[in-house]
Amino acid sequence: MSDHVYKITEVIGSSATSIEDAISTAVERAARTISNIGWFEVVETRGHVADGKVAHYQVTVRIGFHLLD
């Protein structure tokens, strides 16, 4: 097994449905342009409240991927 070098990037995903959907949106969108994604980490969770109810979820996600040789 060869040694790998990793890079981390941060993206922000949002959803009106759920935190999980916001995470999936962020990771799936990043995967369109980033190869070799191996993991993600949610580093911040926010939301928007309207009329006393949660109206929108937003997550900051760190995405790790290894660089090609």
C-alpha beads as a LAMMPS data file, in Angstrom:
LAMMPS data file: protein, C-alpha beads

69 atoms
68 bonds

1 atom types
1 bond types

-500.0 500.0 xlo xhi
-500.0 500.0 ylo yhi
-500.0 500.0 zlo zhi

Masses

1 110.0

Atoms # bond

1 1 1 0.000 0.000 0.000
2 1 1 1.407 3.371 -0.959
3 1 1 1.338 6.427 1.249
4 1 1 -1.423 8.911 0.598
5 1 1 -1.560 12.671 0.867
6 1 1 -4.921 14.055 1.862
7 1 1 -6.606 17.410 1.341
8 1 1 -9.594 18.851 3.175
9 1 1 -12.112 21.280 1.783
10 1 1 -15.159 22.866 3.422
11 1 1 -18.555 23.151 1.811
12 1 1 -21.931 24.244 3.119
13 1 1 -25.082 22.292 2.365
14 1 1 -28.642 23.337 3.018
15 1 1 -32.063 21.731 3.073
16 1 1 -35.603 22.584 4.036
17 1 1 -36.143 18.913 4.956
18 1 1 -33.461 17.763 7.426
19 1 1 -29.868 17.967 8.621
20 1 1 -29.180 14.608 6.963
21 1 1 -30.470 15.929 3.652
22 1 1 -28.258 19.012 3.974
23 1 1 -25.239 16.738 4.544
24 1 1 -26.114 14.556 1.560
25 1 1 -26.589 17.617 -0.625
26 1 1 -23.151 18.964 0.337
27 1 1 -21.299 15.669 -0.162
28 1 1 -23.043 14.724 -3.408
29 1 1 -22.499 18.156 -4.922
30 1 1 -18.812 18.150 -3.930
31 1 1 -18.415 14.686 -5.480
32 1 1 -19.287 16.140 -8.891
33 1 1 -15.942 17.951 -8.995
34 1 1 -13.787 16.247 -6.324
35 1 1 -12.452 12.737 -6.844
36 1 1 -11.392 10.232 -4.208
37 1 1 -13.618 11.517 -1.385
38 1 1 -13.108 9.286 1.614
39 1 1 -14.868 10.945 4.524
40 1 1 -16.823 13.933 5.797
41 1 1 -17.151 15.705 9.127
42 1 1 -19.947 18.062 10.142
43 1 1 -18.279 21.003 11.864
44 1 1 -21.204 23.373 12.259
45 1 1 -24.985 23.137 12.186
46 1 1 -27.270 26.121 11.803
47 1 1 -30.859 26.743 10.959
48 1 1 -33.414 29.369 10.125
49 1 1 -36.524 29.816 12.246
50 1 1 -39.752 31.256 10.841
51 1 1 -42.960 31.648 12.805
52 1 1 -41.465 29.723 15.719
53 1 1 -40.637 26.645 13.626
54 1 1 -37.490 25.331 11.969
55 1 1 -37.713 26.459 8.373
56 1 1 -34.283 25.537 7.004
57 1 1 -31.171 23.553 7.971
58 1 1 -27.602 24.465 7.041
59 1 1 -24.439 22.461 7.750
60 1 1 -20.769 23.176 7.241
61 1 1 -19.052 19.978 6.168
62 1 1 -15.336 19.242 5.924
63 1 1 -14.695 16.768 3.131
64 1 1 -11.489 14.747 2.998
65 1 1 -10.043 13.267 -0.160
66 1 1 -6.690 11.825 -1.149
67 1 1 -4.590 13.374 -3.859
68 1 1 -3.597 11.300 -6.849
69 1 1 -0.014 10.079 -7.178

Bonds

1 1 1 2
2 1 2 3
3 1 3 4
4 1 4 5
5 1 5 6
6 1 6 7
7 1 7 8
8 1 8 9
9 1 9 10
10 1 10 11
11 1 11 12
12 1 12 13
13 1 13 14
14 1 14 15
15 1 15 16
16 1 16 17
17 1 17 18
18 1 18 19
19 1 19 20
20 1 20 21
21 1 21 22
22 1 22 23
23 1 23 24
24 1 24 25
25 1 25 26
26 1 26 27
27 1 27 28
28 1 28 29
29 1 29 30
30 1 30 31
31 1 31 32
32 1 32 33
33 1 33 34
34 1 34 35
35 1 35 36
36 1 36 37
37 1 37 38
38 1 38 39
39 1 39 40
40 1 40 41
41 1 41 42
42 1 42 43
43 1 43 44
44 1 44 45
45 1 45 46
46 1 46 47
47 1 47 48
48 1 48 49
49 1 49 50
50 1 50 51
51 1 51 52
52 1 52 53
53 1 53 54
54 1 54 55
55 1 55 56
56 1 56 57
57 1 57 58
58 1 58 59
59 1 59 60
60 1 60 61
61 1 61 62
62 1 62 63
63 1 63 64
64 1 64 65
65 1 65 66
66 1 66 67
67 1 67 68
68 1 68 69
